[in-house]
């Protein structure tokens, strides 16, 4: 059953990546995580978000992504982010960049 879940995650990731043709898809550790009174979540990572990135927009996206980020940070697991403005994972995002999507690894 676990292998099926991993295969589904790989297939979903490949599908999402193909919809964002030139986006960078990067595995990253959450370094700092802030829930702000304006409703947005601000964070830094060990790779592309060395300056503040954010989760904003749809409240359900913010809530779900914040939960994934907190869990990943507490369990020391990486999250994969799709960055439409980057072409490689060694690039640094602009301040307040918003990922297109985030994927929690199994």
N, C-alpha and C positions, 0 to 999 in steps of 0.2 A: 504494500500500500504506500509506503514512504517513497519508493522509487517512482511510483505513478505520480505522486505529488511533485517530485523533483522534475520529472519529465514535463508535467503540465506547466510548471514555473518556467522552465527553459523555453517551451513553446510560446507561452504568453510573452516572455521577455523578447524573444525573437520577433514576434508579431508587432509588439509595441515599438521596438527599435526600427523595424522596417518602415513604420509610419512616420518616423522622424529621421529622414534620410541621412543628414549629416550631423546629427546630434551625437555628443559624447555620452556614453553610458558608463558611469564610473562607480566602482565599489569604494565606499568611504566610511570612515569612523566619525561619529558625531563627537565633537570636542566640547562645544558649549551650546546650550539650549535654553531659550528664553520664551516664556509665554507672556506676551505684552497685553496691556489693558486695551489696546486698539483692536484686539481680536487676532492679530497676526502672531506667527511664531518666527523667531529669529534664531539663527544657528550658525556655527562654524564647524568645519570638518578638517580632516587631516590632509585633504587634497585641494579640491577646487574652491572651497569656501573658506579661505584663510581670513577673509573679511566677511562681514555679515551677509548671509543669504537669508531668504525668507520664504515662508509658506503663507500665502494670502489667497484671497478670492473666495471660492465656494466654501462655506462653513463646514460642510461634511468633509471636504478634502483636507481642510486645516485640522479638524479633529482627528481624522483617521491617520493622517501623516504624523501629527504630534504624538499620538499613541505609539506608532511604529518607531519613531525616533527615540522616545523615552525608553522603550523596551530595548532597542538596540544599544543605547548608551549604557543602560544598567547591566546588560548581559555581555557587553564588550563585543557585539557583533556588528558587522558592516551592513550598510544599506546601499543599494544601487540607485543612483539618480540619473535621470536623462536630462541633459543640459542642451537646449536648442542653440544657445549662443556659443557653445564650445565645440571644437572638433577633436580634442584630445584631452585625456584626463590629467595631463601635466600642465594644463592651462589654469589660470585663476579667473573665477567669475568676477563680474562687476559687482559692486556693492548692491545689496538687496535683490540679487538675481533669484528667480523663482524656478524650481525644476518643473519640467513638463510632467513627470511622474516619478514615483519612488517605489522600489521593490524591496521587500524584506526577504532575505535569504532564509532557507529552511534550517 
